[in-house]
């Protein structure tokens, strides 16, 4: 997936992805020439790690 494709998926500017790539905080990517390409499996893993959703068991424990 291209940087522009991923930016559309995440609803963020492509420049944000460039900053994340520089900081090493965004999804994994591969360089193909001057371009960054993202694998869908890496994007999904990153999305899962950065989601705000808590597991149901954790919600039940804290909702007293």
DSSP file (Angstrom, degrees, kcal/mol; ACC not computed):
  #  RESIDUE AA STRUCTURE BP1 BP2  ACC     N-H-->O    O-->H-N    N-H-->O    O-->H-N    TCO  KAPPA ALPHA  PHI   PSI    X-CA   Y-CA   Z-CA
    1    1 A X              0   0    0      0, 0.0    37,-2.8     0, 0.0     2,-0.1   0.000 360.0 360.0 360.0 139.6    0.0    0.0    0.0
    2    2 A X  B  >  -A   37   0A   0     35,-0.2     4,-2.4     1,-0.1     5,-0.2  -0.300 360.0-106.7 -79.5 168.0    1.3    3.4   -0.8
    3    3 A X  H  > S+     0   0    0     33,-0.5     4,-2.6     1,-0.2     5,-0.2   0.909 122.4  50.0 -60.1 -43.4    1.7    6.3    1.7
    4    4 A X  H  > S+     0   0    0      2,-0.2     4,-2.0     1,-0.2    -1,-0.2   0.898 109.6  51.1 -64.2 -40.2   -1.3    8.1    0.1
    5    5 A X  H  > S+     0   0    0      1,-0.2     4,-2.1     2,-0.2    -2,-0.2   0.930 112.8  45.4 -61.6 -45.1   -3.4    4.9    0.3
    6    6 A X  H  X S+     0   0    0     -4,-2.4     4,-2.6     1,-0.2     5,-0.2   0.888 109.0  55.5 -67.7 -38.7   -2.6    4.5    4.0
    7    7 A X  H  X>S+     0   0    0     -4,-2.6     5,-2.1     1,-0.2     4,-1.0   0.905 109.5  47.7 -59.9 -40.8   -3.2    8.1    4.7
    8    8 A X  H  <5S+     0   0    0     -4,-2.0     3,-0.3     2,-0.2    -1,-0.2   0.899 110.8  51.4 -65.9 -40.5   -6.7    7.8    3.2
    9    9 A X  H  <5S+     0   0    0     -4,-2.1    -2,-0.2     1,-0.2    -1,-0.2   0.908 117.7  37.6 -62.1 -42.5   -7.3    4.6    5.2
   10   10 A X  H  <5S-     0   0    0     -4,-2.6    -1,-0.2     2,-0.1    -2,-0.2   0.524 106.2-126.5 -88.5  -6.2   -6.3    6.3    8.5
   11   11 A X  T  <5 +     0   0    0     -4,-1.0     2,-0.3    -3,-0.3    -3,-0.2   0.918  70.0 118.4  58.3  47.0   -7.9    9.6    7.6
   12   12 A X  S   <S-     0   0    0     -5,-2.1    -1,-0.2    -6,-0.1    -2,-0.1  -0.911  72.4 -88.9-133.8 161.1   -4.6   11.5    8.3
   13   13 A X    >>  -     0   0    0     -2,-0.3     3,-1.1     1,-0.1     4,-1.0  -0.430  32.0-124.3 -69.0 147.3   -2.3   13.6    6.1
   14   14 A X  H 3> S+     0   0    0      1,-0.3     4,-1.7     2,-0.2     3,-0.1   0.814 110.8  65.4 -59.9 -30.0    0.5   11.8    4.3
   15   15 A X  H 3> S+     0   0    0      1,-0.2     4,-2.2     2,-0.2    -1,-0.3   0.831  94.3  58.6 -63.1 -31.4    2.9   14.2    6.0
   16   16 A X  H <> S+     0   0    0     -3,-1.1     4,-2.7     1,-0.2    -1,-0.2   0.913 104.2  50.7 -63.6 -41.6    1.9   12.6    9.3
   17   17 A X  H  X S+     0   0    0     -4,-1.0     4,-2.5     1,-0.2    -2,-0.2   0.878 108.1  53.0 -62.7 -37.2    3.0    9.2    8.0
   18   18 A X  H  X S+     0   0    0     -4,-1.7     4,-2.1     2,-0.2    -1,-0.2   0.913 110.4  47.1 -63.9 -42.5    6.4   10.8    6.9
   19   19 A X  H  X S+     0   0    0     -4,-2.2     4,-2.2     2,-0.2    -2,-0.2   0.924 112.1  49.8 -64.7 -43.5    6.9   12.2   10.5
   20   20 A X  H  X>S+     0   0    0     -4,-2.7     5,-2.2     1,-0.2     4,-1.2   0.898 109.0  52.4 -61.4 -40.0    6.0    8.8   12.0
   21   21 A X  H  <5S+     0   0    0     -4,-2.5     3,-0.3     1,-0.2    -1,-0.2   0.908 109.9  48.9 -62.8 -41.7    8.4    7.0    9.7
   22   22 A X  H  <5S+     0   0    0     -4,-2.1    -1,-0.2     1,-0.2    -2,-0.2   0.879 115.9  43.1 -63.7 -38.0   11.2    9.4   10.7
   23   23 A X  H  <5S-     0   0    0     -4,-2.2    -1,-0.2    -5,-0.1    -2,-0.2   0.589 108.1-125.4 -84.5 -11.0   10.4    8.9   14.4
   24   24 A X  T  <5S+     0   0    0     -4,-1.2    -3,-0.2    -3,-0.3    -4,-0.1   0.755  80.1 112.3  73.3  24.5   10.0    5.1   14.0
   25   25 A X      < +     0   0    0     -5,-2.2    -4,-0.2    -6,-0.2    -5,-0.1   0.507  54.5  76.2-109.3  -5.1    6.5    5.2   15.5
   26   26 A X  S    S-     0   0    0     -6,-0.8     3,-0.1     1,-0.2    -9,-0.0  -0.179  95.7 -55.9 -93.4-170.8    4.2    4.4   12.6
   27   27 A X        -     0   0    0      1,-0.1    -1,-0.2    -2,-0.1    16,-0.1  -0.279  67.5 -90.5 -63.3 152.2    3.4    1.1   10.9
   28   28 A X        +     0   0    0     14,-0.3    11,-0.4    -3,-0.1     2,-0.3  -0.289  53.7 178.6 -58.9 148.2    6.3   -1.0    9.5
   29   29 A X        -     0   0    0      9,-0.1     2,-0.4    -3,-0.1     9,-0.2  -0.956  24.5-133.0-147.6 165.8    7.2   -0.2    5.9
   30   30 A X  E     -B   37   0A   0      7,-2.6     7,-2.6    -2,-0.3     2,-0.5  -0.941  22.5-126.8-119.5 145.2    9.6   -1.2    3.2
   31   31 A X  E     -B   36   0A   0     -2,-0.4     2,-0.5     5,-0.2     5,-0.2  -0.813  21.9-177.7 -92.2 127.9   11.5    1.2    1.0
   32   32 A X  E >  S-B   35   0A   0      3,-3.1     3,-1.7    -2,-0.5     2,-0.4  -0.880  70.5 -53.9-122.3  95.8   11.2    0.7   -2.8
   33   33 A X  T 3  S-     0   0    0     -2,-0.5     0, 0.0     1,-0.3     0, 0.0  -0.618 121.5 -21.2  68.9-125.0   13.5    3.3   -4.3
   34   34 A X  T 3  S+     0   0    0     -2,-0.4     2,-0.3    -3,-0.1    -1,-0.3   0.448 122.7  92.5 -90.6  -1.7   12.3    6.6   -2.8
   35   35 A X  E <   - B   0  32A   0     -3,-1.7    -3,-3.1   -33,-0.0     2,-0.4  -0.705  66.2-139.1-103.8 144.7    8.9    5.3   -1.9
   36   36 A X  E     - B   0  31A   0     -2,-0.3   -33,-0.5    -5,-0.2     2,-0.4  -0.823  19.7-168.0 -93.9 137.2    7.5    3.7    1.3
   37   37 A X  E     -AB   2  30A   0     -7,-2.6    -7,-2.6    -2,-0.4     2,-0.4  -0.989   5.8-152.3-127.6 138.5    5.2    0.7    0.9
   38   38 A X        -     0   0    0    -37,-2.8     2,-0.3    -2,-0.4    -9,-0.1  -0.907   9.7-136.5-114.3 133.9    3.1   -0.8    3.7
   39   39 A X     >  -     0   0    0     -2,-0.4     4,-2.1   -11,-0.4     3,-0.2  -0.691  18.5-129.4 -85.7 142.1    2.0   -4.4    3.9
   40   40 A X  H  > S+     0   0    0     -2,-0.3     4,-2.7     1,-0.2     5,-0.2   0.872 108.3  55.4 -59.7 -39.2   -1.6   -4.9    5.0
   41   41 A X  H  > S+     0   0    0      1,-0.2     4,-2.1     2,-0.2    -1,-0.2   0.897 109.2  47.4 -61.7 -40.1   -0.6   -7.3    7.7
   42   42 A X  H  > S+     0   0    0     -3,-0.2     4,-2.3     2,-0.2   -14,-0.3   0.876 111.8  50.7 -68.9 -37.4    1.8   -4.8    9.2
   43   43 A X  H  X S+     0   0    0     -4,-2.1     4,-2.8     2,-0.2    -2,-0.2   0.934 111.0  48.0 -64.7 -46.1   -0.9   -2.1    9.1
   44   44 A X  H  X S+     0   0    0     -4,-2.7     4,-2.5     1,-0.2    -2,-0.2   0.901 111.6  50.0 -63.4 -40.7   -3.5   -4.3   10.8
   45   45 A X  H  X S+     0   0    0     -4,-2.1     4,-2.2    -5,-0.2    -1,-0.2   0.922 112.7  46.9 -63.0 -43.5   -1.0   -5.2   13.5
   46   46 A X  H  X S+     0   0    0     -4,-2.3     4,-1.7     2,-0.2    -2,-0.2   0.914 111.9  50.7 -64.8 -42.9   -0.1   -1.5   14.1
   47   47 A X  H  < S+     0   0    0     -4,-2.8     4,-0.3     1,-0.2    -2,-0.2   0.911 110.5  49.8 -60.8 -42.1   -3.8   -0.6   14.2
   48   48 A X  H >< S+     0   0    0     -4,-2.5     3,-1.0     1,-0.2    -1,-0.2   0.914 110.5  49.5 -63.4 -43.1   -4.5   -3.4   16.7
   49   49 A X  H 3< S+     0   0    0     -4,-2.2    -1,-0.2     1,-0.2    -2,-0.2   0.805 117.3  41.5 -64.7 -29.8   -1.6   -2.2   18.9
   50   50 A X  T 3< S+     0   0    0     -4,-1.7    -1,-0.2    -5,-0.2    -2,-0.2   0.220  87.0 117.5-107.3  13.9   -2.8    1.4   18.8
   51   51 A X    <   -     0   0    0     -3,-1.0    -3,-0.0    -4,-0.3    -4,-0.0  -0.490  60.9-140.0 -80.8 154.7   -6.6    0.8   19.2
   52   52 A X        +     0   0    0     -2,-0.1     2,-0.2     2,-0.1    -1,-0.1   0.503  66.3 115.6 -88.5  -6.0   -8.4    2.2   22.2
   53   53 A X        -     0   0    0     -5,-0.1     2,-0.3     1,-0.0    -2,-0.1  -0.435  54.2-150.7 -70.5 135.2  -10.6   -0.8   22.5
   54   54 A X        -     0   0    0     -2,-0.2    -2,-0.1     1,-0.1     5,-0.1  -0.782  28.1 -97.9-101.0 149.1  -10.1   -2.8   25.7
   55   55 A X    >>  -     0   0    0     -2,-0.3     4,-1.7     1,-0.1     3,-0.5  -0.350  34.9-116.0 -61.2 148.3  -10.7   -6.6   25.9
   56   56 A X  H 3> S+     0   0    0      1,-0.2     4,-2.3     2,-0.2     5,-0.2   0.863 114.1  56.0 -56.4 -40.3  -14.1   -7.5   27.2
   57   57 A X  H 3> S+     0   0    0      1,-0.2     4,-1.7     2,-0.2    -1,-0.2   0.883 107.1  49.5 -62.2 -37.8  -12.7   -9.2   30.3
   58   58 A X  H <> S+     0   0    0     -3,-0.5     4,-1.5     2,-0.2    -1,-0.2   0.867 109.7  51.3 -69.0 -36.1  -10.8   -6.1   31.3
   59   59 A X  H  X S+     0   0    0     -4,-1.7     4,-1.2     1,-0.2    -2,-0.2   0.917 108.3  51.9 -66.8 -43.1  -13.9   -3.9   30.9
   60   60 A X  H  < S+     0   0    0     -4,-2.3     3,-0.3     1,-0.2    -2,-0.2   0.886 108.3  51.6 -61.6 -39.2  -15.9   -6.3   33.2
   61   61 A X  H  < S+     0   0    0     -4,-1.7    -1,-0.2     1,-0.2    -2,-0.2   0.862 115.0  41.0 -66.4 -35.9  -13.2   -6.1   35.9
   62   62 A X  H  < S+     0   0    0     -4,-1.5     2,-1.0     1,-0.2    -1,-0.2   0.562  96.1  81.3 -91.4  -8.5  -13.2   -2.3   35.9
   63   63 A X     <        0   0    0     -4,-1.2    -1,-0.2    -3,-0.3    -4,-0.0  -0.513 360.0 360.0 -99.0  66.5  -16.9   -1.7   35.6
   64   64 A X              0   0    0     -2,-1.0    -1,-0.2    -3,-0.1    -2,-0.1   0.402 360.0 360.0 -98.8 360.0  -18.0   -2.1   39.3
